[in-house]
Amino acid sequence: MFDLQYIILGITQGITEFLPISSSAHLILLSNLFKWQDQGLINDIAIHFGTLGAVVFYLRKHLSKILINSIDVKLQSNYSLKIVVATIPAVIVGFFIFIFLYDNLRNLYVIAYSNILFAIILFFADRYSISKRKWSEISFLKCFFIGLCQSFAFIPGASRAGVTITGARILGINRESSAIFSMILSIPIIIASMTLILLEIYQSNQIYLNFNNTIISMIISFITALISINFMMAILKRTNYNIFIIYRILLGSIILILLY
């Protein structure tokens, strides 16, 4: 028998991980709404692994090209190094936030205000971006700037996908390429998050595994993440990010109305 909590968590993680709407905010909101007990660190690993599998599968052609390109002797055109440069700020900042500040940021006021604020920033970045470049064409310095933007992702409600896409759009990267680069950058971040959770499990010496629920969460997060990615890319072929921006502003506003 499967616990509904694990199914809903898998669906939520899968749908929200790669959309610019903040997966952490939705998971916190659900936990507060249903008064759920912690589902355990092992399940956190499972749903992250599910979304990791989904993005690797979707981007398999892009990742193959990146791996082949990694032996490129021309430094400026080495895609792998650009990904590393864009990842470094988030890993460093994220480590300190995870250790010292993360619990203090996990509250509904932060989620509400950050949803609204970062949605508005994304709106202007997307609306007034002029250039139509691909992420692979930008310099290392600009990759580092996107990495700095990604550092804001550790504020619940800011959205990792949202802030990286915002940074990319500010630099004139086209909508589809911005989304693809955001997903590529998610891979080392998800792996880093899983590593931190594994370290926490090791230090606590407490391992609780509900095998059936954990496996179903992972499978559901994989399937829903694939659907979500395809949904987002289909939208971006036709229009802009406004549907996600409007949703985030409405969500933040509703939370504030309920809180006040």
C-alpha positions in Angstrom: 0.0 0.0 0.0 1.4 3.4 -1.0 1.2 6.4 1.3 -0.5 9.4 -0.5 2.1 11.8 1.0 4.9 10.1 -1.0 2.9 10.2 -4.2 2.0 13.9 -3.9 5.6 14.7 -3.0 6.9 12.9 -6.1 4.4 14.6 -8.3 5.2 18.1 -6.8 8.9 17.6 -7.0 8.7 16.4 -10.6 6.4 19.1 -11.9 8.1 22.1 -10.2 11.9 21.2 -10.3 12.6 22.6 -13.7 9.8 25.1 -14.1 10.6 28.7 -12.9 8.1 28.4 -10.0 10.3 27.0 -7.1 10.1 23.4 -6.1 11.2 24.1 -2.5 8.4 26.6 -2.0 5.7 24.1 -3.1 7.1 21.3 -0.9 7.1 23.6 2.1 3.6 24.8 1.3 2.3 21.3 1.1 4.0 20.2 4.3 2.4 23.2 6.1 -1.0 22.7 4.5 -1.3 19.0 5.3 0.7 19.0 8.5 2.9 16.2 7.2 5.6 14.6 9.2 9.1 14.6 7.6 9.1 11.8 5.0 12.7 11.1 5.7 16.1 11.9 4.0 16.1 8.7 2.0 12.9 9.8 0.2 14.5 13.2 -0.4 17.3 11.4 -2.2 14.8 9.3 -4.2 12.8 12.2 -5.6 15.9 14.2 -6.4 17.3 11.1 -8.2 14.0 10.8 -10.1 14.2 14.4 -11.4 18.0 14.0 -12.1 17.2 11.0 -14.3 14.5 12.9 -16.1 16.7 15.9 -17.0 19.6 13.7 -18.0 17.3 11.7 -20.3 15.7 14.8 -21.8 19.1 16.5 -22.4 20.9 13.4 -23.5 21.9 14.8 -26.9 23.0 18.1 -25.3 25.0 16.3 -22.7 26.7 14.0 -25.3 27.7 17.1 -27.2 29.1 18.7 -24.0 31.1 15.6 -23.2 32.6 15.5 -26.7 33.3 19.2 -26.6 35.1 18.9 -23.2 38.3 17.8 -25.0 38.2 21.0 -27.0 41.6 22.7 -26.8 40.0 26.2 -27.3 39.3 27.4 -23.8 36.7 29.9 -24.8 34.5 27.3 -26.5 34.8 24.6 -23.8 31.2 24.0 -22.7 32.2 21.9 -19.7 34.3 24.6 -18.2 31.5 27.1 -18.7 29.2 24.9 -16.7 31.8 24.6 -13.9 32.2 28.3 -13.8 28.5 28.9 -13.6 28.1 26.2 -10.9 30.9 27.4 -8.5 29.1 30.4 -7.0 25.9 28.4 -6.2 27.9 25.5 -4.6 29.9 27.9 -2.4 27.0 30.1 -1.4 24.6 27.2 -1.2 26.9 25.3 1.2 26.9 28.1 3.7 23.2 28.8 3.4 22.4 25.1 3.9 24.6 25.0 7.0 23.7 28.3 8.7 20.6 29.9 7.3 18.4 27.5 5.4 16.0 26.6 8.3 15.5 30.3 9.0 14.5 30.9 5.4 11.9 28.2 5.3 8.8 30.3 6.3 5.7 31.3 4.4 6.5 35.1 4.4 9.8 34.5 2.7 8.1 32.2 0.2 5.4 34.7 -0.6 7.6 37.8 -1.0 10.4 36.0 -2.9 7.8 34.5 -5.3 6.4 37.9 -6.2 9.8 39.8 -6.3 11.7 37.3 -8.4 8.7 36.8 -10.7 8.7 40.5 -11.4 12.4 40.5 -12.1 12.0 37.6 -14.5 9.2 39.5 -16.3 11.4 42.5 -17.0 14.4 40.4 -17.8 12.4 38.4 -20.3 10.4 41.3 -21.8 13.4 43.6 -22.5 16.0 41.0 -23.5 17.1 41.8 -27.1 19.9 39.5 -28.2 19.0 35.9 -29.3 22.3 34.1 -28.5 22.7 30.6 -27.3 24.2 29.8 -23.9 27.2 28.1 -25.5 28.2 31.4 -27.1 28.7 33.5 -24.0 31.9 34.2 -22.1 33.2 32.7 -18.9 32.5 36.0 -17.1 28.8 35.9 -18.2 28.6 32.3 -17.1 29.9 33.3 -13.7 27.2 36.0 -13.6 24.5 33.4 -14.2 26.1 31.3 -11.4 25.7 34.3 -9.1 22.1 34.6 -10.0 21.7 30.9 -9.3 22.9 31.5 -5.8 19.6 33.2 -5.0 17.9 29.8 -5.5 18.5 28.9 -1.9 15.9 31.4 -0.9 12.6 29.3 -0.9 10.3 30.8 -3.5 13.1 32.4 -5.6 13.2 29.3 -7.9 16.5 27.9 -9.1 15.2 27.7 -12.6 13.7 31.1 -12.4 16.8 33.0 -11.2 19.1 31.2 -13.7 16.7 31.9 -16.6 16.5 35.5 -15.4 20.3 35.8 -15.5 20.4 34.3 -18.9 17.7 36.5 -20.3 19.5 39.6 -18.9 22.5 38.5 -20.9 20.5 38.2 -24.1 20.3 34.4 -24.3 17.1 33.3 -26.1 14.2 31.7 -24.2 14.8 28.1 -25.2 18.5 28.2 -24.7 18.0 29.9 -21.3 15.7 27.1 -20.2 18.2 24.4 -21.5 21.1 26.1 -19.7 19.1 26.3 -16.5 18.4 22.5 -16.8 22.0 21.7 -17.5 23.1 23.7 -14.4 20.5 21.8 -12.4 22.5 18.6 -12.8 25.5 19.5 -10.6 23.2 21.3 -8.1 21.0 18.2 -7.7 24.0 16.0 -7.3 25.4 18.5 -4.7 22.1 18.5 -2.8 22.0 14.7 -2.8 25.6 14.6 -1.5 24.7 17.0 1.4 21.7 14.8 2.3 23.8 11.6 2.2 26.3 13.3 4.5 23.5 14.2 6.9 22.3 10.6 6.8 25.8 9.4 7.5 26.3 11.8 10.4 22.9 11.0 12.0 23.3 7.2 11.8 19.6 7.0 11.3 18.3 5.3 8.2 14.6 4.8 7.7 13.6 3.2 4.5 10.0 2.5 3.4 11.0 0.8 0.2 7.7 0.8 -1.7 7.0 4.4 -1.0 10.5 5.5 -1.8 10.6 3.7 -5.1 7.1 5.0 -6.1 8.2 8.6 -5.3 11.3 8.3 -7.4 9.3 6.8 -10.4 6.6 9.5 -10.1 9.1 12.3 -9.9 10.9 11.0 -13.0 7.7 10.8 -15.1 6.2 14.1 -14.0 9.6 15.9 -14.4 9.7 14.6 -18.0 6.2 15.8 -18.7 6.9 19.1 -17.0 10.1 19.8 -19.1 8.3 19.0 -22.3 5.4 21.2 -21.3 7.7 24.2 -20.6 9.7 23.8 -23.8 6.5 23.5 -25.9 5.3 26.8 -24.3 8.6 28.5 -25.0 8.5 27.6 -28.7 5.3 29.7 -28.9 5.4 32.4 -26.3 7.2 33.8 -23.2 7.5 33.0 -19.5 4.4 35.0 -18.5 2.2 32.0 -17.6 4.8 31.1 -14.9 5.2 34.7 -13.8 1.5 35.3 -13.4 1.2 32.0 -11.4 4.0 33.0 -9.0 2.6 36.5 -8.4 -0.9 35.0 -7.7 0.6 32.3 -5.4 2.6 34.8 -3.4 -0.4 37.2 -3.2 -2.7 34.4 -1.9 -0.2 33.4 0.7 0.1 36.9 2.0 -3.7 37.4 2.1 -4.0 34.2 4.1 -1.2 35.2 6.4 -2.5 38.7 7.1 
